[in-house]
Amino acid sequence: MKKTDLKIYLLLHLLMMFMSFGGVVSKTAAGERFLSFRWICLYGVLLLILGIYAVFWQQILHHIMLSKAYACKAVTVVWGMIWGAVFFHEKLTLTNILGGALVIAGVVLIASGKGSNDNAD
């Protein structure tokens, strides 16, 4: 894997982490009174997160194949488990951890595979 490819995958995974944080904002907003000031602010933050995500997602697709980029979106499941444990004190079970490890193994397998149509710059 070239250094530039590694940089793109790192940026992609940071973007997935950022986008998955929208779930934290969304779940927090769900606990607020509908259309209250706090609810509106939280959903505004969620829309901002999704907007930023959409712009950077399009930029990343200039550098890697859609199939590989889309496969990497699966890591949001792992980030969701982490955010749930950190912010909402949700319990991580052995099954959750094994499932997360399987997701990560799949993403690594897809990302490291050589495709005949890998995007060139």
ZAVO-485957 format. One line per 4 residues: for each residue y, x, z of C-alpha. Coordinates in steps of 0.001 Angstrom, whole numbers, plus 500000, padded with zeros to 6 digits. Layout:
BEGIN
Y X Z  ...
END
This chain:
BEGIN
500000 500000 500000  503380 501385 499005  506154 501850 501539  508235 499138 499828
505271 496720 500000  504914 497409 503707  508623 496727 504192  508375 493410 502303
505353 492307 504363  507143 493256 507568  510179 491214 506504  507899 488337 505527
506249 488301 508946  509580 488534 510732  510694 485571 508635  507554 483633 509631
508256 484421 513292  511851 483222 512859  510768 480031 511081  508094 479270 513674
510764 479363 516377  512025 476142 514806  509074 474478 516529  510477 475524 519901
513860 474063 519026  512254 470900 517676  510058 470363 520744  513039 470983 523024
515085 468437 521078  512259 465910 521357  512776 465944 525131  516427 464936 524773
517884 461464 524511  518036 460360 520857  521439 461096 519269  522804 462700 522433
525099 465679 521947  522343 468110 522972  519828 466430 520614  522262 466706 517702
523006 470368 518478  519313 471248 518709  518516 469549 515421  521524 471283 513888
520036 474610 515004  516689 473546 513528  518326 472774 510180  520087 476140 510281
516779 477919 510950  515101 476099 508074  518028 476811 505739  518016 480525 506517
514247 480563 506135  514447 478901 502698  516948 481448 501377  514984 484474 502571
511650 482966 501458  513006 482754 497914  514140 486371 498066  510755 487571 499300
509019 485752 496440  510823 488095 494042  508743 490954 495440  505241 489590 496130
502924 487005 494631  503255 483452 495882  499545 483312 496772  499867 486312 499094
503155 485145 500592  501794 481656 501187  498646 483028 502828  500879 484943 505239
502450 481663 506376  499287 481094 508400  500613 483482 511056  502968 480710 512137
499919 479219 513904  499686 482367 516022  503419 482370 516673  503188 478701 517655
500586 479568 520278  502750 482407 521584  505907 480269 521708  503964 477450 523419
502713 479807 526112  506080 481513 526634  508479 478559 526513  506342 475557 527460
503712 477222 529676  500888 475920 527493  497516 477413 528295  495865 479733 525763
492103 479287 525690  489513 481692 524395  489082 479392 521394  492829 479612 520676
492739 483395 520856  489650 483655 518644  491206 481260 516144  494419 483303 516105
492433 486494 515556  490614 484844 512655  493937 483798 511115  495314 487325 511441
492130 488816 509947  492418 486442 506993  496056 487308 506427  495281 491039 506535
492401 490533 504111  494569 488596 501635  497574 490910 501952  495563 494103 501517
493608 492876 498485  494517 494172 495061  495335 491430 492595  495651 491893 488863
498987 490095 488873  500728 491865 491757  504446 491560 491178  506114 494693 490056
509812 495125 490757
END
